[in-house]
Amino acid sequence: MKNRILFVSLAVMLALSMGLVGCGGQETPEVTEYNLTISSTEGGSVTNPGEGTSTHDEGEVADLAADAEDGYEFVNWTGNVDTIYDVNAASTTIVMNDDYSITANFEAQYVLTIDSTDGGEVITPGEGIFAYSEPTLVNLVAEPDDDCRFVGWTGDVSTIANADNATTTITVDSRCSITADFACGPAIPFKNPDSFVQMIIGSVDSLDPAWLYDTVSGEQVHYVYETLVFYDGEETDQFVPVLATEWEFDSESVSYRFKVREGVKFHEGGELTPEDVEYSFERAMVQDRSFGPIWMLFRALLGVYTSDEVTFADIDNAVEVDGDWVRFNLSDPAGGLVFLQLLCGPWASIVDKEWCIANGEWNGTGQTWQQFNRPDVSNSYLYNHTNGTGPWKLEEWDPGVKIKLVRNDDYWREPAAFETVITQFVEDWTTRKEALLGGDADLVRVPRTNIGELERIDDINVYQALPELTLSTDAFFFNFDIDDDSEYVGSGALDGSGIPTDFFTDIDVRKGFNYAFDWDVYIEDALMGEAEQRGSPVVEGLPFYNPDASMYGLDMDKAEEHLKAAWDGEVWDKGFRLILLYNAGNLPRETACNILAENLHAINPKFDVNVQSTDWGSYLSDMISGSLPMFQVGWIVDYPHPDNNVVTFMASYGVFAGWQSYGYPELDQLIEDAFKELDPTVQRDMYYEIQERYYEDAPSIMLCQPLGRRYFTKYIEGFYFNPMIWGLPGPLYYMSKSSS
């Protein structure tokens, strides 16, 4: 019995020592407590549980209540808010699972935020955020800096007494934000309300849609004539109807049909018909000026490049009237999208057949077509006479000086906003600048080296970083076969006083010149850094552009190496002399000429390159005739496909390649095969090979792709950018002018 009692007592003691038994047979658990620290911003307080620090059991759901003062409102809770039920509610709850610190935020209901643009400041009541406890009338005073002026208040201005006055008042009856706008530089007066005036460099080459192939001429033709379709706004692969109302593609016959718009009249009164459309394209192919734009139509419709390869029957069958429609029979299905893009170019403008014939143009028959093939530029009535369907009509053209257009008030759409469109050709930058600042021009061409002169002039709208780099490029071309009568080759022999007419057929000359060019200096000095060097005509933004394509760079040692090897050493021993021309007023081209001339002279003092300027008309004429040893020219694509650039720069029948006598059959075939290839992977490899060929052949110094800028007065509205619209103004028909 004693042993049993002892055993029980020991068991009880052991259980007590292990904490297994308490009073009443259970242990009381420990309770964890957490601190809740609460604060508030100006404008209110926390009434439950109050502000400061309070203690709560773990898991407790604590009530929160915040009250705003008059003129303020509750905004939210911030801090350790993960367990708050609704952080945006003034009355809510928080679950206490840890130590928390939270803040109730309030803001004034009547708040005025004031800011200013460059050129001045707001001195009363100052700038920043101002809170009021009730609706308040606040005095405003804006003060401009020297040489600047107050323009107006912008933002929440509905309660400002006079938003045009620098000294005024505002009633703050809600949350509002305003800005004082200032303008610096001279105030540009509002002039010529019904006219658009631009001052640019260059000149019009011809007003004949089938002849022109330069942007200055193309811009004017787009104002006067119209095409069947055109690009849709900023898009380059979507189209809107113009002189056609609808179109369709027949994959079986590989043809496009366009229904011709009814009720459209030419400026001289004739009515647009499908026969006019057929005649316009056939006339262009009949004319087929040398190195003009019509190679694109021949290629798309007949699979050839010039009129030398066809009969009149071929031309006649390529475009056919089909009732109210016109049918274009394509040579290859690969050109479907490209053909629509071709129809947006000025060479696809529609002319009046009867008017043309009445004024001595081709009569539309096969008996006379060869008489009108390859005419001189001015040997056409359409050279300086126009009769289109567009929003403006030609009134005056003074070559090299100005061209003036007047509004077509009988236009089939709404008449244009501008009664007159005047383009003046002014090479001097100071003259163009003064015209812009004086309100006498609405748009001017601004050399990149002078863009700093127009900073802080708020009456000018500047559109910059325009993606022209995706679709344009400049190059410095070598002429492989200089005209024998050229006045720019000195003696015409490799005797130290000139160069032979085949000087650039030597690959070492071309590579030496490439290695002597400094792209970094050119891009920074001529283009203010707003450009990228490229190695071939297939530039960024076009399909199959190779970002890793080979490019030349400045390397004076390699330049010397190649020039020592050129012409079996004669170039290095005897030296040479030539004249480099650029068109006056084009500072980037002048800069490129000077960079090349100075670096070549630094390599060998016997290398004498004389840089001279000339007017654009003379420059263009000498370039086309083959008189220039080297020439610079920019290229804006006719259609956004690498084929266009490659043909232009590299095919023997291409415009630039033709002017410089570059190209060979093997390369021509590669270009043609790449365009027709339907497998995109194979096509990419072919265009990559073409890009490498350009580097290896070095037929030019590829310069760069520039970014674009436009400088309008503030009165011009409606501008948008499409890189395929010719000329600086862009979509002028959709633009207007207003003093407001």
Secondary structure, DSSP 4 states (H G I P E B T S, - for coil): -HHHHHHHHHHHHHHHHTT---GGG-PPPP--EEEEEEEE-TTEEEEES-SEEEEEETT-EEEEEEEEPTTEEEEEEEES-TTBS-TT-SEEEEE-SS-EEEEEEEEESEEEEEEE-TTEEEEES-SEEEEESS-EEEEEEEEEPTTEEEEEEEES-TTBS-TT-SEEEEEESSEEEEEEEEEESPPPP---TTEEEEEESS------TTT--SHHHHHHHHHH---SEEE-TT-SS-EEESSEEEEEEETTTTEEEEEEPSS-B-TTSPBP-HHHHHHHHHHHHHH--TTSTTHHHHHHHHS-SSGGG--HHHHHHHEEEETTEEEEE-S-GGGHHHHHHHTTSGGG----HHHHHHTTS--SSTTTGGGGSS--TTSSGGGT----SSSEEEEEEETTTEEEEEE-TT-SSSPPS-SEEEEEE---HHHHHHHHHTTS-SEE---GGGGGGGTT-TTEEEEEEEGGGGTEEEEEEE-SS--TT-SSSBTSSSSSSB--TTGGGSHHHHHHHHHT--HHHHHHHHHTT-EEE-SSSS-TTSTT--TT-------HHHHHHHHHHGGGGHHHHH-EEEEEEEETT-HHHHHHHHHHHHHHHHH-TTEEEEEEEE-HHHHHHHHHHT--SEEEEEEE-SSSSHHHHHHHHHSTTSHHHHHHT---HHHHHHHHHHHH---HHHHHHHHHHHHHHHHHH--EEEEEEEPEEEEEETTEE-----TTS-SSS-SGGG-EE---
